[in-house]
């Protein structure tokens, strides 16, 4: 009754009740206190408000950043010589290396740190899997078309752009009511249904970019459909996510793990979505890379043994209450968020903390977590937070962290009749009153043939104890009982098919369907946002050194990527291509190769300043320069990208220096304190101000 009064919607109530099943009395009291605060509009204790920018201002504009990426062959449209295909991109050497480094860091941060089981699953999936998971019915976007030209638009995106354009137009005059209505649509469009979107189009008289009327909105399934086999009798889809492949292998992983819970499965690979309107560089693609984790745990025990590691980590949170009140995100520690019930459970909060630390390690500066509202929650989720990164298009969902409950394992078990449970052993044997289900498989098989497994699963797993007792009372009269099994199949159960008996047993444990916490990473999106956030324009050397008497015409682009994901850790540059210098270059390059340090040699004939600028555009953090002094005293210079400072280091110590700098075992300031500053660095520097 308390939660019925406290929750504002039926959906909110249903999710709340599912989340408190099995909760201890102490935790239930904390949750009730949290909902009491929500109902009576009292403020959260000690939270710190956080103002967030609506969009990222990219130095020189997004076009300049993309131009730099294209010039330096980070990526390019796939099949470009044939005109390209929307939503398909190829990575060049730089972006490929950045992508690999980001995934290596992901594996180190998650798979190794948490002892996860990483598997590789197929991209092609039979239709039955996605019927069970709900993707065939629900994995769609609302779409509309230009009636005259047939041009397609994803309607929620089109409405958001329409509202933003009118609200930001300084020349348009509108009354307060219209402005308020447009703001309301802009904030709520992501959770609107088809009817509300259609009403919005009608209300504002919204038309296509060419001024034509729009078709009534309709739903468009985003999965790529195909036929499996030459006969074409079995439908299949290219996977839109990796999760189902992990769920298919749950029992194998559980056995491989020695039957121990909790544990996590992980996978990395390509996913495919037939996007209506691909846009924004690497933001919305039709083929993209995902890294997903499925953490399996006891639904009655959602604590995490390592939650203490992130409990005091302060992160920006935008809970649904703040969104509905159009208030800014807040800063809270994850411990506080769990204690007041804002984040549903410690395991969900633990992965939020680990995701935050991973994004920071990649170089992300602007990060926040946005909680899904009740009416935008995925059909399988009980709580969900998106890790969003700020980019030129606004805040972009890059990682989804969802509590998928037991949904997926239960639906796949129900459809296939296969066991998808784990086993919990009690500390001491317990006596339990239970229902013994005696099924006559021969009679069931004879009566239902191809549907026998579904009927058998229904009788053995889906009926509650009360339903079994009621059914047995009817069967005892000799009459058949009509039952509806999974998929809507109606069957008649006769007395010879099954018997239910109430028995008392001493049991040592119980079988349960695990609950799942899923962090899902859109790697391409993450890297795109990081590139935008670390990109900046450096002024010429004279401006950087304080000489304002001459206009700054020389501006250089820089990607301040952390060494952990930079494509090359170091660039090796000969000051001049001469016979007494090049042997040193080859020796240093060979030493980097032996120690597994990614390097590149730039021995082109352009001036050293331009080569430094080219190095900065590639995001290379360090540059080793071999000059005539190297032949005299065996020293070289090491240049740091962001300060443009250089120190002279003995050639034999270059590799250890770069290794420790890249591993962050030593900072640049430590190197400056140990080695002399190169005297010509100030003159040769392209700039020092970001």
C-alpha positions in Angstrom: 0.0 0.0 0.0 2.8 2.4 0.8 4.5 1.9 -2.6 1.2 2.1 -4.4 0.7 5.6 -2.9 4.3 6.7 -3.4 4.7 5.7 -7.1 3.4 8.1 -9.7 2.7 5.6 -12.5 1.7 2.0 -12.8 5.0 1.2 -14.6 6.9 2.8 -11.7 4.9 0.7 -9.2 5.5 -2.6 -11.1 9.2 -2.0 -11.4 9.4 -1.0 -7.7 7.6 -4.2 -6.5 9.8 -6.4 -8.7 13.0 -4.8 -7.3 12.0 -5.3 -3.6 11.3 -9.0 -3.8 13.6 -10.8 -1.4 15.0 -7.5 0.0 16.1 -7.4 3.6 14.0 -5.4 6.2 16.8 -2.9 6.7 17.1 -2.2 2.9 13.3 -2.0 2.6 13.3 0.7 5.3 15.9 2.7 3.3 13.8 2.3 0.1 10.6 3.4 1.9 12.4 6.5 3.3 13.6 7.3 -0.3 10.0 7.1 -1.7 8.7 9.1 1.2 11.2 11.9 0.3 10.0 11.6 -3.3 6.3 11.9 -2.4 6.7 14.8 0.0 9.2 16.6 -2.2 11.9 16.9 0.4 15.4 17.5 -0.9 18.0 14.8 -1.1 20.6 15.0 1.7 23.9 16.8 0.9 23.7 16.5 -2.9 25.7 18.9 -5.0 23.9 20.5 -8.0 25.8 20.3 -11.3 25.2 22.6 -14.3 25.8 20.8 -17.6 26.3 22.4 -21.0 23.8 21.5 -23.6 26.4 21.0 -26.4 30.1 20.7 -26.7 31.8 23.6 -28.3 34.5 22.0 -30.5 37.5 24.3 -31.2 37.2 25.5 -34.8 33.9 23.7 -35.2 33.0 20.1 -35.7 33.7 20.4 -39.5 37.3 21.4 -38.7 37.7 18.4 -36.4 36.2 16.0 -39.0 38.5 17.5 -41.6 41.5 16.8 -39.5 40.4 13.2 -39.0 39.9 12.8 -42.8 43.2 14.4 -43.7 45.0 12.1 -41.2 43.0 9.1 -42.4 41.3 8.3 -39.1 38.3 7.1 -41.0 36.4 7.6 -44.3 33.0 6.6 -45.8 33.0 2.9 -46.9 32.8 2.3 -50.6 33.7 5.9 -51.2 34.6 5.5 -54.9 31.1 4.2 -55.5 29.5 7.2 -53.8 29.5 5.6 -50.3 26.6 4.1 -48.2 25.0 6.0 -45.3 26.0 4.7 -41.9 29.0 2.7 -43.1 32.6 3.8 -42.4 36.0 2.2 -42.7 38.8 2.9 -40.2 42.2 4.0 -41.3 45.5 2.9 -39.5 45.1 5.6 -36.8 41.5 4.9 -35.8 42.1 1.1 -36.0 44.9 1.4 -33.5 42.9 3.7 -31.2 40.0 1.2 -31.4 42.2 -1.7 -30.6 43.9 0.1 -27.7 40.5 1.1 -26.3 39.3 -2.5 -26.4 42.6 -3.7 -24.8 42.0 -1.2 -22.0 38.4 -2.4 -21.7 39.6 -6.0 -21.4 42.2 -5.1 -18.8 39.7 -2.9 -16.8 36.8 -5.3 -16.9 37.6 -8.8 -18.1 40.9 -9.3 -16.3 40.0 -7.2 -13.2 36.7 -9.0 -12.7 37.8 -12.5 -13.9 35.1 -12.4 -16.6 34.6 -15.2 -19.1 35.0 -13.6 -22.6 33.4 -15.5 -25.5 32.9 -14.9 -29.2 29.5 -15.5 -30.6 28.1 -15.5 -34.2 26.6 -12.4 -35.9 23.9 -14.4 -37.6 21.0 -15.3 -35.3 17.8 -17.4 -36.0 14.5 -15.6 -35.8 13.2 -17.8 -32.9 15.9 -16.3 -30.6 14.7 -12.7 -31.3 11.0 -13.7 -31.0 11.7 -15.0 -27.5 13.7 -11.9 -26.5 11.1 -9.5 -27.8 13.3 -7.9 -30.5 11.0 -8.9 -33.4 8.0 -7.2 -31.7 9.7 -4.2 -30.0 13.1 -3.4 -31.5 11.9 -0.5 -33.6 11.8 3.3 -34.1 9.0 5.6 -35.0 9.4 6.7 -38.7 7.7 9.1 -41.1 8.1 9.9 -44.8 7.8 12.9 -47.1 4.6 12.2 -49.0 6.0 13.6 -52.2 9.6 12.4 -52.3 9.5 9.3 -50.0 12.5 10.6 -48.0 12.5 8.9 -44.6 13.0 10.5 -41.2 13.3 9.1 -37.7 10.5 11.1 -36.1 11.8 11.7 -32.6 15.0 13.1 -34.0 13.2 15.2 -36.5 10.9 16.7 -33.9 13.8 17.5 -31.6 15.7 19.2 -34.4 12.5 21.2 -35.3 12.1 22.4 -31.7 15.7 23.3 -31.3 15.8 25.2 -34.6 12.7 27.3 -33.6 13.8 27.9 -30.0 17.3 29.0 -31.1 16.2 31.3 -33.9 16.8 34.9 -32.8 14.5 36.3 -35.5 11.4 34.3 -34.7 8.9 35.8 -32.4 6.6 33.5 -30.4 4.3 33.8 -27.4 5.3 32.3 -24.1 2.8 29.4 -24.5 4.3 28.3 -27.8 7.8 28.5 -26.5 6.9 26.5 -23.4 5.1 23.9 -25.6 8.2 23.5 -27.9 10.5 23.1 -24.8 8.2 20.4 -23.5 8.3 18.5 -26.8 12.1 18.9 -26.9 12.5 17.4 -23.5 9.9 14.6 -23.8 10.2 13.5 -27.5 12.4 10.5 -26.6 9.5 9.0 -24.6 6.6 9.9 -26.9 4.5 7.3 -28.5 3.3 7.3 -32.1 -0.1 9.0 -31.3 1.5 11.8 -29.4 4.2 12.4 -32.1 1.4 12.5 -34.7 -0.5 15.0 -32.6 2.7 17.2 -32.3 3.2 17.2 -36.0 -0.4 18.3 -36.5 -0.4 20.9 -33.8 2.7 22.7 -35.1 2.1 22.0 -38.8 5.4 20.4 -39.2 6.4 19.5 -42.7 9.4 17.9 -44.4 12.6 20.0 -45.3 11.2 20.4 -48.8 7.9 21.8 -47.4 5.8 18.7 -48.1 3.4 17.0 -45.8 4.5 14.0 -43.7 2.9 10.6 -43.7 1.3 9.4 -40.4 4.1 7.9 -38.2 4.6 4.1 -38.1 7.1 1.7 -36.5 10.1 0.4 -38.4 12.0 -2.6 -37.1 15.8 -1.9 -37.1 17.1 -5.4 -37.5 18.6 -6.6 -40.8 16.6 -9.7 -41.9 18.1 -12.5 -44.0 17.5 -16.1 -45.0 19.6 -18.9 -43.6 20.4 -21.7 -46.1 19.7 -22.0 -49.9 16.1 -23.0 -49.4 15.3 -19.8 -47.6 13.0 -21.6 -45.2 14.6 -20.3 -42.0 14.6 -16.6 -41.2 17.5 -15.0 -39.5 18.7 -11.6 -38.4 22.1 -9.9 -38.1 22.4 -9.3 -34.4 21.6 -5.8 -33.1 23.3 -6.5 -29.8 25.6 -9.1 -28.3 23.6 -10.0 -25.3 21.5 -12.9 -26.7 24.7 -14.8 -27.8 25.9 -14.6 -24.2 22.6 -15.8 -22.8 22.6 -18.7 -25.2 25.9 -19.8 -23.6 24.9 -19.2 -20.0 24.7 -22.8 -18.9 28.1 -23.6 -20.6 29.7 -20.7 -18.9 28.1 -21.6 -15.5 29.5 -25.1 -15.7 32.9 -23.8 -16.9 33.0 -21.6 -13.9 32.5 -24.6 -11.6 28.9 -23.7 -10.8 30.0 -20.7 -8.8 27.8 -17.5 -8.7 28.0 -14.6 -9.3 30.1 -14.5 -12.5 30.1 -12.4 -15.7 30.3 -13.3 -19.4 31.7 -10.7 -21.9 31.8 -10.4 -25.7 33.2 -7.9 -28.2 32.0 -7.8 -31.8 30.1 -6.2 -34.6 26.4 -5.4 -34.3 24.0 -4.2 -37.0 21.0 -1.8 -37.0 19.2 -0.6 -40.1 19.1 3.0 -38.9 16.5 5.3 -40.5 18.8 8.3 -40.7 22.5 7.6 -40.0 24.2 10.8 -39.0 27.0 12.6 -37.1 30.1 10.8 -38.2 30.5 7.7 -36.0 27.5 8.5 -33.8 24.8 6.6 -35.6 26.0 3.7 -37.8 24.4 0.7 -39.4 27.4 -1.5 -38.6 29.3 -0.8 -35.4 31.3 -2.4 -32.6 29.9 -3.3 -29.2 31.5 -4.6 -26.0 29.0 -6.1 -23.7 29.0 -7.7 -20.2 26.3 -9.8 -18.7 26.9 -10.2 -14.9 24.8 -13.1 -13.6 23.8 -13.0 -9.9 21.3 -14.3 -7.3 18.2 -12.0 -7.6 17.8 -12.2 -3.8 21.4 -11.0 -3.3 22.4 -8.0 -5.4 25.3 -6.9 -3.2 28.8 -6.8 -4.7 31.9 -7.8 -2.7 33.9 -4.9 -4.3 31.3 -2.2 -4.0 33.5 -0.6 -1.3 36.1 0.2 -4.0 33.7 2.7 -5.6 31.4 3.6 -2.8 33.0 7.0 -2.2 33.4 7.8 -5.9 31.5 11.0 -6.7 29.8 10.9 -10.1 27.3 13.2 -11.9 23.8 11.6 -11.7 20.6 12.8 -13.4 17.8 10.7 -11.8 14.4 10.5 -13.3 12.9 12.8 -10.6 15.4 15.6 -11.6 14.5 15.1 -15.3 10.8 15.3 -14.7 11.3 18.5 -12.6 13.6 19.9 -15.4 16.3 20.3 -12.8 20.1 19.9 -13.4 22.0 16.7 -12.6 23.5 16.3 -9.2 26.8 15.1 -7.8 26.5 12.2 -5.4 28.8 9.4 -4.2 27.6 6.0 -5.4 27.3 5.0 -1.8 24.8 7.8 -1.1 22.9 7.0 -4.3 22.4 3.3 -3.2 21.6 4.3 0.4 18.7 6.5 -0.6 17.5 4.1 -3.3 18.3 6.3 -6.3 20.4 3.5 -7.7 18.6 0.2 -7.3 21.3 -2.0 -5.9 25.1 -2.1 -5.1 26.0 -4.3 -8.1 24.4 -1.8 -10.5 26.2 1.0 -8.8 29.5 -0.9 -8.8 29.4 -1.2 -12.6 28.4 2.5 -12.9 31.6 3.3 -11.0 33.8 1.1 -13.1 32.3 2.5 -16.3 33.0 6.0 -15.1 36.6 5.2 -14.3 37.0 3.5 -17.7 35.6 6.5 -19.6 38.0 8.8 -17.7 40.9 6.5 -18.5 40.0 6.9 -22.2 40.3 10.7 -21.9 36.6 11.6 -21.5 36.2 14.9 -19.8 32.4 15.5 -19.7 30.5 12.5 -18.4 27.2 12.0 -16.7 24.7 9.2 -15.9 21.1 9.6 -16.9 18.5 7.3 -15.4 15.8 6.1 -17.8 12.3 7.3 -17.0 9.6 4.8 -16.2 7.9 5.1 -19.6 11.2 4.8 -21.6 12.5 1.7 -19.8 13.3 -1.2 -22.1 10.9 -4.1 -21.8 13.4 -6.2 -19.9 14.8 -3.6 -17.5 14.0 -2.9 -13.9 16.4 0.0 -13.6 18.7 1.5 -16.3 21.3 4.3 -16.4 23.0 5.6 -19.5 26.6 6.9 -19.3 26.4 10.0 -21.6 29.3 11.9 -23.1 29.0 15.5 -24.2 29.6 16.1 -27.9 28.8 18.7 -30.5 25.4 17.3 -30.9 24.6 17.3 -27.2 24.7 14.6 -24.6 25.0 11.2 -26.3 24.3 7.8 -24.8 27.5 5.7 -25.0 27.1 3.1 -22.4 23.9 1.5 -21.2 23.9 -0.1 -17.7 20.7 -2.0 -17.1 19.3 -4.4 -14.6 17.7 -6.9 -17.0 16.3 -8.9 -14.1 15.7 -12.6 -15.0 13.8 -11.8 -18.2 16.1 -13.2 -20.9 17.0 -16.5 -19.3 13.3 -17.1 -18.3 11.9 -16.4 -21.8 14.5 -18.6 -23.5 14.0 -21.4 -21.0 10.2 -21.2 -21.5 10.4 -21.3 -25.3 13.0 -24.1 -25.5 12.2 -26.1 -22.4 15.9 -26.0 -21.5 17.1 -25.4 -18.0 18.6 -21.9 -17.5 18.9 -22.0 -13.7 21.8 -21.9 -11.2 21.9 -23.6 -7.8 22.2 -22.1 -4.4 23.5 -24.4 -1.6 22.2 -23.7 1.9 24.5 -23.5 4.9 22.3 -26.0 6.6 19.6 -28.4 5.2 16.1 -27.0 5.4 12.6 -28.5 5.4 10.4 -27.2 2.7 6.8 -27.8 1.8 6.9 -28.2 -2.0 4.9 -29.5 -4.9 6.2 -32.7 -6.6 5.3 -32.6 -10.3 5.0 -36.1 -11.8 4.7 -35.7 -15.6 3.9 -38.6 -17.9 6.2 -37.6 -20.8 4.9 -40.4 -23.0 1.2 -39.3 -22.7 2.2 -35.7 -23.2 4.3 -36.5 -26.2 1.6 -38.6 -27.8 -1.0 -35.9 -27.3 0.9 -32.7 -28.3 3.8 -34.0 -30.5 5.8 -31.0 -31.6 4.4 -28.8 -28.8 5.2 -31.4 -26.1 8.3 -29.7 -24.8 6.4 -26.4 -24.3 3.6 -28.1 -22.4 6.1 -30.1 -20.3 8.0 -26.9 -19.4 4.7 -25.2 -18.5 3.7 -28.0 -16.1 7.2 -28.3 -14.5 8.3 -24.7 -14.2 5.6 -22.1 -14.9 2.7 -23.1 -12.6 2.8 -21.8 -9.0 2.1 -24.0 -6.1 -1.4 -22.6 -5.7 -2.1 -23.2 -9.4 -0.9 -26.8 -9.1 -3.2 -27.4 -6.2 -6.2 -26.0 -8.0 -5.4 -28.0 -11.2 -5.1 -31.2 -9.2 -8.4 -30.7 -7.5 -10.1 -30.7 -11.0 -8.0 -33.6 -12.2 -9.1 -35.7 -9.2 -12.6 -35.4 -10.5 -11.5 -37.1 -13.7 -12.0 -34.0 -15.8 -9.5 -32.3 -18.1 -8.1 -28.8 -17.3 -7.7 -26.2 -20.1 -4.3 -24.4 -19.9 -2.6 -21.7 -21.9 1.1 -22.3 -22.4 3.8 -19.9 -23.7 2.9 -18.4 -27.0 -0.9 -18.6 -26.5 -1.3 -22.3 -27.2 -4.4 -23.7 -25.5 -4.2 -27.3 -24.4 -6.3 -29.8 -22.4 -4.5 -31.5 -19.6 -5.9 -34.9 -18.6 -5.5 -36.8 -15.4 -3.1 -39.3 -16.9 -0.7 -36.6 -18.1 0.3 -35.2 -14.7 -0.1 -35.5 -10.9 0.8 -32.8 -8.3 1.5 -33.9 -4.8 2.2 -31.7 -1.7 5.3 -33.1 0.0 7.7 -32.1 2.7 11.4 -32.5 1.8 14.7 -31.8 3.5 16.6 -29.8 0.9 20.2 -28.7 0.7 19.6 -25.8 -1.7 17.4 -24.4 -4.4 17.5 -23.7 -8.1 17.0 -20.1 -9.3 17.0 -18.1 -12.5 19.9 -15.6 -12.2 19.3 -11.9 -12.5 21.5 -9.9 -14.9 23.3 -6.6 -14.8 24.4 -5.5 -18.3 26.8 -2.8 -19.2 26.8 -2.3 -23.0 29.5 -0.1 -24.6 29.1 1.5 -28.0 32.9 1.7 -28.7 32.6 3.9 -31.8 30.4 6.4 -30.1 32.7 6.6 -27.1 35.7 7.2 -29.3 33.9 9.8 -31.4 33.0 11.8 -28.2 36.5 11.4 -26.8 38.0 12.8 -30.1 35.7 15.8 -29.9 36.5 16.4 -26.2 40.3 16.2 -26.5 40.5 18.2 -29.7 41.8 21.7 -29.5 43.5 24.4 -31.6 47.0 25.6 -30.7 48.1 29.1 -31.5 51.4 29.8 -33.3 54.6 29.9 -31.3 54.7 33.7 -31.2 51.2 34.0 -29.7 51.8 31.2 -27.3 55.0 32.9 -26.0 53.1 36.1 -25.4 53.9 38.1 -28.5 50.6 39.8 -29.4 52.2 42.3 -31.8 51.7 39.9 -34.8 48.4 38.3 -35.8 48.3 34.6 -35.3 47.9 33.0 -38.7 49.4 29.6 -37.8 46.9 27.5 -35.9 47.6 23.8 -35.3 45.1 21.1 -34.5 45.9 18.7 -31.6 44.2 15.5 -30.3 45.2 15.3 -26.6 44.7 11.6 -26.5 46.0 9.8 -23.4 48.9 7.5 -24.1 46.8 4.4 -23.2 44.8 4.7 -26.4 47.0 6.8 -28.7 47.6 5.0 -32.0 51.4 5.7 -31.7 53.0 6.3 -28.3 56.0 8.0 -29.8 57.2 9.5 -33.1 60.8 9.3 -34.1 62.1 12.2 -36.1 65.5 12.9 -37.5 66.2 16.6 -37.5 67.8 16.2 -40.9 68.1 13.1 -43.2 71.8 12.6 -43.1 74.1 9.6 -43.0 75.4 10.3 -39.4 71.8 10.7 -38.1 69.7 7.9 -39.7 71.6 5.0 -38.1 70.6 6.4 -34.7 67.0 6.6 -35.9 67.0 3.0 -37.0 68.5 1.9 -33.7 65.9 3.7 -31.6 63.0 2.5 -33.8 64.3 -1.1 -33.5 64.4 -0.7 -29.7 60.8 0.5 -29.5 59.7 -2.5 -31.7 61.5 -5.0 -29.4 59.7 -3.6 -26.3 56.3 -3.5 -28.0 56.0 0.3 -28.0 53.9 1.5 -31.0 56.0 4.1 -32.9 56.2 5.8 -36.2 59.2 7.3 -38.0 58.7 10.6 -39.8 61.8 11.2 -42.0 60.1 13.3 -44.6 62.0 16.4 -45.8 59.6 19.0 -44.3 60.7 21.3 -41.5 60.7 19.8 -38.0 58.0 22.2 -36.8 55.6 20.9 -39.4 56.4 17.3 -38.5 55.7 18.2 -34.8 52.4 19.6 -35.9 51.6 16.5 -37.9 52.5 14.4 -34.9 50.1 16.4 -32.7 47.3 15.9 -35.2 47.7 12.2 -34.9 47.5 12.4 -31.1 51.0 11.1 -30.5 51.9 12.0 -26.9 55.8 12.0 -27.3 58.3 12.7 -30.0 62.0 11.6 -30.0 64.2 13.9 -32.2 67.6 12.8 -33.3 69.9 15.7 -34.2 73.6 16.3 -34.8 74.2 16.4 -31.0 73.2 12.8 -30.9 76.3 11.9 -32.9 78.5 13.9 -30.5 77.3 13.0 -27.0 74.7 10.2 -27.6 71.7 12.2 -26.4 68.3 12.8 -28.1 65.4 15.1 -27.2 62.0 13.9 -26.0 59.1 16.3 -26.7 55.9 16.3 -24.8 52.8 17.0 -26.9 50.7 19.3 -24.8 53.4 21.5 -23.3 55.7 21.3 -26.3 58.6 21.1 -23.8 61.7 19.0 -24.6 64.4 17.4 -22.5 67.7 15.9 -23.6 68.0 12.2 -22.6 70.8 9.7 -23.2 69.8 7.5 -26.1 70.1 4.3 -24.0 67.4 5.7 -21.6 64.8 6.7 -24.2 62.9 3.4 -24.1 62.6 3.2 -20.3 61.5 6.9 -20.2 58.8 6.4 -22.8 57.6 3.1 -21.2 57.2 4.7 -17.7 55.5 7.8 -19.2 53.0 5.8 -21.1 52.3 3.6 -18.1 51.8 6.7 -16.0 54.5 5.4 -13.6 56.2 8.7 -14.1 54.9 12.1 -15.0 56.4 14.6 -17.4 57.4 16.9 -14.5 59.5 14.0 -13.1 61.4 13.8 -16.4 62.0 17.6 -16.4 63.4 17.4 -12.9 65.8 14.6 -13.9 67.0 15.7 -17.4 68.0 19.1 -18.7 65.5 21.2 -20.7 66.4 21.5 -24.4 67.5 25.1 -24.9 65.9 25.4 -28.4 62.6 24.0 -27.3 61.0 27.4 -26.7 61.9 28.6 -30.2 60.8 25.4 -31.9 57.6 24.9 -29.9 54.5 25.3 -31.9 52.7 26.6 -28.8 52.0 25.8 -25.2 48.5 27.0 -24.5 45.4 24.9 -25.0 
